[in-house]
Amino acid sequence: MAAPRRAGAGILWLAGWLLVVPVSQARAQGVPGESRGQVVDRVVAIIEGRVLSQSELEFEARVALVQRGGVQALDVPLDEQTLRGALEWVINQRVQVLNADRLQAFPAEPSEVEARLEVFRARVGGPEALERFLARSDVDLSGLKAVLARGLRAERVLDSRIRLRAQVGETEIRRFYEQHRADYPGSYELVRDAIREKLFRERYAALAVEELAQVRASAQVRRVAPFTREAKP
């Protein structure tokens, strides 16, 4: 029996770079050289010839963090570690979607985008809270929908490439159960699905990292902003 489709989409966060940055760390004073209250936009990276600005990166980082439960990311300053992690995640998404565009594949249906928008609206606290967030970010509703649609498409592209390879067979499940009986006191029949899900998620995450590395290897990406480069020891 195949693992539920929802598992694949959820595990993408394990492959996404944002998971390495706890939401609580996204509270520093922003990027050095920028004063409080000053509106600054600049080129952060060039991805396959397309410019990514800092305002776009920050907005997409906040959207992603809210989607994984970090509602406080709506208005706190984002530190360099958070932005670097967000940049790697955004690059992965955009490269995958650009490749899908070339093949005219994996479209996001309007109804699916609307469903994600409804979830996002609820997480930020309702329509008025969403309007305030968009106003602060200087982004309209169509801009948010574009970000949500791109995320949906990127998930599907990745899922199409690795889901079958991530499937777990009965023999593997039985072997794991025999080797970890102390952790699973119930009968095999009772814990089989839980073990299958665990092994599937672990394999899916590992394959996602490999797949994204391959995709990135052939992509033309140039990081421009100083904070995008790790500090030397």
HELIX and SHEET records of a PDB file:
HELIX    1   1 ARG A    5  ALA A   15  1                                  11    
HELIX    2   2 TRP A   17  VAL A   20  5                                   4    
HELIX    3   3 VAL A   23  GLN A   25  5                                   3    
HELIX    4   4 GLN A   54  GLN A   67  1                                  14    
HELIX    5   5 VAL A   71  LEU A   74  5                                   4    
HELIX    6   6 GLU A   80  LEU A  103  1                                  24    
HELIX    7   7 PRO A  110  VAL A  124  1                                  15    
HELIX    8   8 PRO A  127  SER A  137  1                                  11    
HELIX    9   9 LEU A  141  ALA A  166  1                                  26    
HELIX   10  10 GLU A  170  GLN A  179  1                                  10    
HELIX   11  11 ARG A  181  ASP A  183  5                                   3    
HELIX   12  12 TYR A  188  ALA A  217  1                                  30    
HELIX   13  13 PRO A  226  THR A  228  5                                   3    
SHEET    1   A 3 ARG A  50  SER A  53  0                                        
SHEET    2   A 3 VAL A  43  ILE A  47 -1                                        
SHEET    3   A 3 VAL A 221  ARG A 223 -1                                        
END                                                                             
